[in-house]
Amino acid sequence: MAVIIKQPSITIEDYLKQEEKAIDKSEWIRGEIIKMAGASANHNRLTLNLSRLLPLQRGEQNYEIFVSDMRLWIGESQSYVYPDVMVIEGEPEFTDNQQMAVTNPCFIAEVLSPSTAGFDKSQKFTLYRSLPQLQEYLLIDQKSHRVELYRKVGERQWLFTEFIGKDAIVELEIINLQLHLSDLYKRVKFDE
């Protein structure tokens, strides 16, 4: 979860040094630091539920699943971000030998919060669309049984589908998974 608190621009080298020692994570988007805030219980439940439901293997295909603390390097925009959940088909491509950032997710999910929903839907999705391997982007509402799926259907073409209600089923094509919202939202408590 990000809280949009911009700090003065710094170099990529300074950002990486700062992140090594930092207690709290920050994203680095085109030279701007974006501070990350703590996540709610529902945010954590949804992130963990999704990662638990994702396959590590389907037939002969293996997947790597990364949750929250793995950085994603987006070369086209010179940005480092921390998606809530990433799936990589096959072997992860890391930016260095320390394996602190990947470059090749085929699936990304973000759990929306009031402070980040607009950012995740617009600016982050714009960044993510430049990743050649990315095929699906899932936005998860933590206030109701509602998710938004963006699926790449062509060069610079994405299909939007909204799923509402605990009985809805999301078909994630890239990882061949039917995601039941009743499973995704297990133990999530909605405000009355």
Salt bridges, closest charged atoms under 4 A:
GLU27 OE2 - LYS124 NZ 2.90
ASP69 OD1 - LYS25 NZ 2.98
ASP84 OD2 - HIS43 NE2 3.31
GLU110 OE2 - LYS124 NZ 3.20
GLU136 OE2 - ARG151 NE 2.74
ASP141 OD2 - ARG146 NH1 3.74
GLU148 OE2 - LYS121 NZ 3.12
GLU148 OE2 - ARG146 NH2 2.38
GLU162 OE2 - ARG146 NE 2.77
GLU173 OE1 - ARG151 NE 3.54
ASP183 OD1 - LYS186 NZ 3.45
ASP191 OD2 - LYS143 NZ 3.76
